[in-house]
Amino acid sequence: MADKKVVLIADDDPALRKGMETKLTGSGFECKLAADGEEAINIALEEHPDLIIMDQLMPKFTGLAAIKRIRADFDWGRHVPIIVMTNVAEGTSAHRELLLVSNRYFVKSNTSLDELVSTVKQMLGVES
């Protein structure tokens, strides 16, 4: 890949964050990491990654609050693809709101890292 696509991974679980980073880096992506919602907002608005993977349950700001803040940037944030990767149960009000502001929604316990990487590639139009 000539110009690496940049993926922001926002998750407060260090092991999962590292696992996602390892898989995505191995697939040719550059990764930026955030351990909480505030850090995710700051990195996203400063660096404009090509795609964001966002957890819902994080310190400082929830994923939903962070996504709403990012989406408020009309030039870039309104269009950046966002994947929610969380354990928030389907059918809850948070789940319904997350579906409205994100492009894809995955339940962590039901999603492999290979499936996540495949989805990132598809969303960014990157050859496998």
VOZA-416927 format. One line per field, with one value per residue: x, y, z of N, C-alpha, C, CB in turn; residue number from 0. Coordinates in nm, 3 decimals, padded with zeros to 5 digits. Last residue first. Glycine has a CB too. Example, Ala and Ser with C-alpha at 12.3 -4.5 7.8 and 13.67 -1.06 7.14 Angstrom:
// residues 2
n_x <- 01.285,01.319
n_y <- -00.225,-00.569
n_z <- 00.708,00.780
ca_x <- 01.367,01.230
ca_y <- -00.106,-00.450
ca_z <- 00.714,00.780
c_x <- 01.290,01.320
c_y <- 00.003,-00.330
c_z <- 00.787,00.780
cb_x <- 01.408,01.131
cb_y <- -00.060,-00.447
cb_z <- 00.572,00.905
seq <- 1,0
//
This chain:
// residues 128
n_x <- -00.765,-00.766,-00.984,-01.205,-01.281,-01.460,-01.291,-01.110,-01.289,-01.376,-01.136,-01.094,-01.318,-01.261,-01.026,-01.122,-01.471,-01.745,-01.890,-01.788,-01.842,-02.070,-02.056,-02.178,-02.106,-02.131,-02.314,-02.545,-02.743,-02.635,-02.632,-02.906,-02.943,-02.768,-02.892,-03.130,-03.092,-03.066,-02.764,-02.542,-02.213,-01.959,-01.825,-01.738,-01.845,-01.675,-01.714,-01.581,-01.647,-01.838,-01.838,-01.570,-01.511,-01.697,-01.830,-01.803,-01.989,-01.877,-01.734,-01.946,-02.060,-01.845,-01.839,-02.089,-02.048,-01.837,-01.825,-01.545,-01.413,-01.380,-01.627,-01.823,-01.794,-01.513,-01.454,-01.245,-01.248,-01.051,-00.856,-00.818,-00.751,-00.603,-00.774,-01.001,-00.889,-00.757,-00.981,-01.151,-00.981,-00.949,-01.214,-01.251,-00.939,-00.719,-00.629,-00.390,-00.358,-00.195,-00.189,-00.218,-00.136,-00.193,-00.051,-00.214,-00.436,-00.329,-00.227,-00.463,-00.613,-00.442,-00.443,-00.713,-00.722,-00.551,-00.667,-00.972,-01.080,-01.041,-01.014,-00.805,-00.800,-00.608,-00.502,-00.347,-00.041,00.024,00.079,00.086
n_y <- -00.698,-00.348,-00.115,00.042,00.083,-00.124,-00.348,-00.317,-00.341,-00.606,-00.744,-00.677,-00.809,-01.074,-01.101,-01.074,-01.168,-01.112,-01.142,-00.972,-00.716,-00.654,-00.380,-00.179,00.089,00.365,00.560,00.682,00.487,00.297,00.438,00.436,00.161,00.125,00.284,00.143,-00.201,-00.377,-00.540,-00.430,-00.346,-00.413,-00.299,-00.106,00.080,00.248,00.509,00.709,01.057,01.257,01.437,01.513,01.710,01.925,01.918,01.787,01.629,01.378,01.409,01.418,01.167,01.005,01.066,00.969,00.694,00.623,00.860,01.014,00.907,00.556,00.370,00.187,00.171,00.201,00.244,00.305,00.508,00.604,00.785,01.059,01.346,01.468,01.620,01.466,01.224,01.305,01.403,01.177,00.999,01.130,01.105,00.825,00.641,00.555,00.530,00.517,00.462,00.268,00.195,-00.128,-00.383,-00.592,-00.542,-00.342,-00.501,-00.673,-00.484,-00.341,-00.544,-00.599,-00.352,-00.345,-00.572,-00.486,-00.246,-00.111,00.120,00.231,00.328,00.355,00.489,00.421,00.530,00.370,00.449,00.471,00.205,-00.117
n_z <- -00.062,-00.124,00.024,00.086,00.342,00.386,00.346,00.559,00.775,00.736,00.782,01.050,01.166,01.106,01.258,01.514,01.535,01.743,01.974,02.164,02.048,01.804,01.578,01.329,01.100,01.109,01.359,01.443,01.471,01.640,01.880,01.942,01.991,02.210,02.401,02.437,02.325,02.112,02.205,02.464,02.425,02.367,02.047,01.805,01.537,01.291,01.071,00.812,00.794,00.754,00.959,00.986,00.785,00.799,01.047,01.337,01.462,01.473,01.713,01.895,01.852,01.935,02.209,02.291,02.227,02.395,02.668,02.816,03.063,02.968,02.776,02.595,02.310,02.086,01.743,01.483,01.196,00.912,00.851,01.090,01.169,01.370,01.536,01.573,01.674,01.909,02.059,02.075,02.215,02.459,02.549,02.572,02.593,02.458,02.120,01.856,01.510,01.262,00.920,00.762,00.684,00.843,01.070,01.170,01.243,01.441,01.628,01.699,01.818,02.037,02.171,02.246,02.410,02.617,02.718,02.679,02.582,02.249,01.936,01.674,01.359,01.079,00.765,00.492,00.340,00.014,-00.100,00.000
ca_x <- -00.723,-00.759,-00.847,-01.177,-01.182,-01.507,-01.406,-01.063,-01.211,-01.471,-01.204,-00.999,-01.302,-01.383,-01.021,-01.037,-01.328,-01.672,-01.936,-01.784,-01.705,-02.060,-02.019,-02.188,-02.117,-02.151,-02.201,-02.428,-02.773,-02.665,-02.505,-02.838,-03.019,-02.748,-02.756,-03.137,-03.091,-03.200,-02.855,-02.642,-02.345,-02.040,-01.859,-01.700,-01.859,-01.720,-01.696,-01.645,-01.550,-01.819,-01.968,-01.632,-01.450,-01.610,-01.904,-01.707,-02.016,-01.973,-01.661,-01.854,-02.141,-01.888,-01.723,-02.059,-02.157,-01.818,-01.866,-01.659,-01.419,-01.372,-01.490,-01.802,-01.896,-01.585,-01.489,-01.308,-01.240,-01.159,-00.944,-00.790,-00.844,-00.533,-00.644,-01.017,-00.972,-00.681,-00.865,-01.197,-01.033,-00.832,-01.154,-01.327,-01.063,-00.763,-00.688,-00.458,-00.350,-00.293,-00.124,-00.274,-00.092,-00.268,-00.008,-00.080,-00.450,-00.396,-00.139,-00.349,-00.663,-00.477,-00.317,-00.657,-00.799,-00.523,-00.535,-00.914,-01.010,-01.092,-01.049,-00.866,-00.798,-00.723,-00.488,-00.470,-00.115,-00.011,00.167,00.000
ca_y <- -00.797,-00.486,-00.167,00.008,00.176,00.013,-00.325,-00.318,-00.218,-00.496,-00.758,-00.633,-00.664,-01.014,-01.119,-00.968,-01.199,-01.067,-01.216,-01.116,-00.769,-00.694,-00.518,-00.207,-00.054,00.297,00.482,00.768,00.609,00.259,00.408,00.564,00.229,00.051,00.318,00.278,-00.097,-00.350,-00.494,-00.524,-00.293,-00.520,-00.287,-00.241,00.063,00.114,00.472,00.583,00.952,01.155,01.389,01.419,01.577,01.905,01.894,01.846,01.773,01.403,01.394,01.532,01.288,01.004,01.096,01.112,00.771,00.620,00.733,01.027,01.048,00.669,00.418,00.206,00.255,00.129,00.307,00.194,00.502,00.524,00.740,00.925,01.302,01.389,01.672,01.600,01.226,01.247,01.487,01.302,00.965,01.110,01.237,00.905,00.695,00.472,00.613,00.453,00.558,00.280,00.268,-00.002,-00.267,-00.587,-00.655,-00.307,-00.398,-00.727,-00.585,-00.272,-00.479,-00.703,-00.403,-00.236,-00.570,-00.609,-00.245,-00.242,00.128,00.126,00.387,00.253,00.523,00.378,00.545,00.425,00.368,00.557,00.322,00.000
ca_z <- 00.038,-00.174,00.016,-00.052,00.289,00.402,00.259,00.420,00.758,00.727,00.653,00.948,01.180,01.052,01.112,01.462,01.534,01.625,01.857,02.194,02.062,01.943,01.610,01.472,01.130,00.982,01.310,01.422,01.395,01.501,01.813,01.912,01.884,02.085,02.356,02.378,02.427,02.162,02.102,02.411,02.458,02.424,02.189,01.847,01.681,01.332,01.211,00.851,00.828,00.651,00.914,01.080,00.787,00.682,00.924,01.244,01.460,01.365,01.586,01.887,01.828,01.794,02.125,02.307,02.166,02.251,02.607,02.727,03.023,03.061,02.802,02.739,02.373,02.191,01.870,01.555,01.343,00.970,00.742,01.038,01.064,01.270,01.498,01.519,01.554,01.798,02.028,02.013,02.082,02.374,02.529,02.476,02.648,02.571,02.224,01.969,01.619,01.371,01.029,00.808,00.609,00.717,00.988,01.124,01.140,01.322,01.568,01.637,01.697,01.941,02.115,02.165,02.286,02.543,02.654,02.710,02.710,02.338,02.065,01.760,01.501,01.157,00.909,00.550,00.436,00.126,-00.112,00.000
c_x <- -00.592,-00.712,-00.852,-01.036,-01.143,-01.412,-01.450,-01.176,-01.164,-01.400,-01.303,-01.063,-01.209,-01.374,-01.144,-01.024,-01.249,-01.524,-01.855,-01.827,-01.703,-01.926,-02.023,-02.156,-02.116,-02.170,-02.235,-02.306,-02.648,-02.689,-02.527,-02.708,-02.953,-02.819,-02.727,-02.999,-03.099,-03.206,-02.993,-02.730,-02.449,-02.176,-01.933,-01.715,-01.832,-01.730,-01.757,-01.612,-01.624,-01.725,-01.952,-01.765,-01.532,-01.559,-01.816,-01.761,-01.917,-02.009,-01.754,-01.777,-02.051,-01.970,-01.764,-01.941,-02.130,-01.924,-01.835,-01.697,-01.535,-01.380,-01.494,-01.656,-01.860,-01.690,-01.562,-01.329,-01.311,-01.138,-01.064,-00.891,-00.809,-00.620,-00.586,-00.885,-00.977,-00.761,-00.786,-01.078,-01.078,-00.876,-01.033,-01.268,-01.129,-00.892,-00.745,-00.509,-00.434,-00.257,-00.230,-00.183,-00.149,-00.238,-00.079,-00.026,-00.314,-00.400,-00.199,-00.259,-00.549,-00.526,-00.345,-00.529,-00.745,-00.597,-00.506,-00.779,-00.950,-01.013,-01.116,-00.888,-00.873,-00.702,-00.619,-00.453,-00.238,-00.096,00.144,00.090
c_y <- -00.860,-00.579,-00.312,-00.042,00.145,00.116,-00.179,-00.286,-00.208,-00.363,-00.643,-00.638,-00.612,-00.862,-01.056,-00.979,-01.079,-01.102,-01.189,-01.202,-00.921,-00.766,-00.538,-00.354,-00.072,00.146,00.417,00.692,00.688,00.381,00.368,00.540,00.360,00.121,00.249,00.321,00.040,-00.244,-00.474,-00.459,-00.381,-00.468,-00.410,-00.243,-00.084,00.115,00.335,00.548,00.823,01.041,01.268,01.362,01.477,01.763,01.868,01.819,01.849,01.551,01.427,01.528,01.411,01.128,01.101,01.152,00.921,00.703,00.739,00.888,01.079,00.804,00.531,00.239,00.287,00.224,00.211,00.243,00.375,00.520,00.662,00.887,01.164,01.336,01.600,01.663,01.365,01.256,01.434,01.386,01.091,01.079,01.229,01.041,00.786,00.524,00.521,00.555,00.499,00.391,00.288,00.063,-00.133,-00.459,-00.660,-00.417,-00.355,-00.624,-00.639,-00.372,-00.409,-00.645,-00.511,-00.283,-00.462,-00.611,-00.370,-00.254,-00.004,00.132,00.280,00.315,00.415,00.420,00.510,00.425,00.443,00.475,00.419,00.123
c_z <- 00.000,-00.063,-00.030,-00.074,00.144,00.342,00.265,00.324,00.613,00.704,00.631,00.810,01.070,01.058,01.046,01.310,01.481,01.636,01.731,02.075,02.077,01.957,01.761,01.493,01.281,01.000,01.176,01.367,01.360,01.414,01.668,01.838,01.845,01.970,02.223,02.329,02.359,02.270,02.163,02.305,02.387,02.469,02.239,01.999,01.711,01.485,01.235,00.996,00.867,00.688,00.822,01.037,00.867,00.675,00.803,01.104,01.373,01.354,01.469,01.754,01.813,01.762,01.978,02.218,02.174,02.181,02.459,02.679,02.930,02.989,02.904,02.766,02.518,02.249,01.963,01.698,01.391,01.121,00.792,00.929,01.007,01.156,01.376,01.476,01.492,01.668,01.909,01.969,02.007,02.230,02.435,02.448,02.544,02.635,02.332,02.069,01.731,01.467,01.135,00.911,00.649,00.639,00.853,01.032,01.084,01.209,01.439,01.565,01.623,01.810,02.010,02.096,02.192,02.410,02.571,02.640,02.754,02.468,02.152,01.897,01.576,01.302,00.978,00.702,00.485,00.221,00.004,00.000
cb_x <- -00.828,-00.664,-00.774,-01.203,-01.058,-01.527,-01.523,-01.002,-01.089,-01.557,-01.279,-00.871,-01.247,-01.507,-01.012,-00.898,-01.299,-01.690,-02.080,-01.873,-01.638,-02.181,-01.879,-02.330,-02.002,-02.033,-02.160,-02.390,-02.867,-02.788,-02.431,-02.811,-03.164,-02.800,-02.650,-03.191,-02.964,-03.259,-02.860,-02.729,-02.359,-01.967,-01.942,-01.551,-02.003,-01.621,-01.760,-01.601,-01.458,-01.769,-02.044,-01.651,-01.309,-01.493,-01.992,-01.559,-02.014,-02.101,-01.604,-01.754,-02.243,-01.971,-01.613,-02.027,-02.290,-01.821,-02.017,-01.628,-01.290,-01.242,-01.422,-01.844,-02.032,-01.486,-01.574,-01.218,-01.305,-01.162,-00.865,-00.794,-00.847,-00.468,-00.547,-01.084,-01.114,-00.645,-00.774,-01.287,-01.150,-00.743,-01.112,-01.465,-01.037,-00.654,-00.799,-00.364,-00.401,-00.304,-00.062,-00.414,-00.122,-00.417,-00.032,00.016,-00.523,-00.538,-00.114,-00.269,-00.774,-00.583,-00.227,-00.628,-00.948,-00.562,-00.429,-01.010,-01.104,-01.082,-01.142,-00.775,-00.861,-00.745,-00.445,-00.597,-00.025,-00.086,00.143,-00.097
cb_y <- -00.905,-00.496,-00.155,00.126,00.174,00.042,-00.418,-00.454,-00.214,-00.489,-00.894,-00.720,-00.629,-01.064,-01.269,-00.972,-01.326,-00.916,-01.184,-01.146,-00.706,-00.786,-00.551,-00.171,-00.137,00.323,00.375,00.835,00.696,00.167,00.297,00.643,00.254,-00.094,00.278,00.380,-00.106,-00.475,-00.594,-00.577,-00.142,-00.586,-00.161,-00.279,00.108,00.001,00.578,00.468,00.998,01.219,01.500,01.486,01.585,02.002,02.012,01.786,01.828,01.320,01.250,01.532,01.309,00.876,00.990,01.144,00.738,00.477,00.704,01.123,01.087,00.662,00.466,00.081,00.187,00.076,00.430,00.061,00.629,00.378,00.655,00.821,01.403,01.274,01.662,01.689,01.178,01.099,01.498,01.382,00.865,00.995,01.299,00.922,00.773,00.465,00.707,00.355,00.704,00.148,00.405,-00.023,-00.287,-00.596,-00.785,-00.286,-00.277,-00.772,-00.701,-00.194,-00.378,-00.794,-00.460,-00.112,-00.547,-00.732,-00.229,-00.359,00.178,-00.016,00.511,00.124,00.664,00.223,00.690,00.343,00.329,00.685,00.393,00.000
cb_z <- 00.056,-00.296,00.154,-00.139,00.376,00.547,00.299,00.384,00.856,00.853,00.646,00.952,01.319,01.130,01.076,01.529,01.448,01.605,01.831,02.314,02.183,01.988,01.555,01.528,01.063,00.891,01.412,01.552,01.473,01.496,01.887,02.041,01.929,02.098,02.464,02.481,02.516,02.213,01.982,02.524,02.415,02.540,02.213,01.801,01.732,01.281,01.306,00.757,00.944,00.528,00.842,01.209,00.844,00.686,00.896,01.264,01.601,01.388,01.572,02.007,01.943,01.764,02.146,02.456,02.233,02.201,02.632,02.606,02.956,03.142,02.670,02.817,02.367,02.303,01.846,01.550,01.408,00.910,00.645,01.152,00.952,01.336,01.614,01.620,01.587,01.829,02.149,02.110,02.094,02.430,02.664,02.525,02.780,02.675,02.166,02.037,01.576,01.446,00.980,00.868,00.471,00.745,01.062,01.245,01.197,01.356,01.667,01.744,01.732,02.000,02.227,02.253,02.314,02.627,02.758,02.666,02.816,02.272,02.048,01.769,01.528,01.145,00.945,00.506,00.556,00.079,-00.246,00.123
seq <- 127,126,125,124,123,122,121,120,119,118,117,116,115,114,113,112,111,110,109,108,107,106,105,104,103,102,101,100,99,98,97,96,95,94,93,92,91,90,89,88,87,86,85,84,83,82,81,80,79,78,77,76,75,74,73,72,71,70,69,68,67,66,65,64,63,62,61,60,59,58,57,56,55,54,53,52,51,50,49,48,47,46,45,44,43,42,41,40,39,38,37,36,35,34,33,32,31,30,29,28,27,26,25,24,23,22,21,20,19,18,17,16,15,14,13,12,11,10,9,8,7,6,5,4,3,2,1,0
//
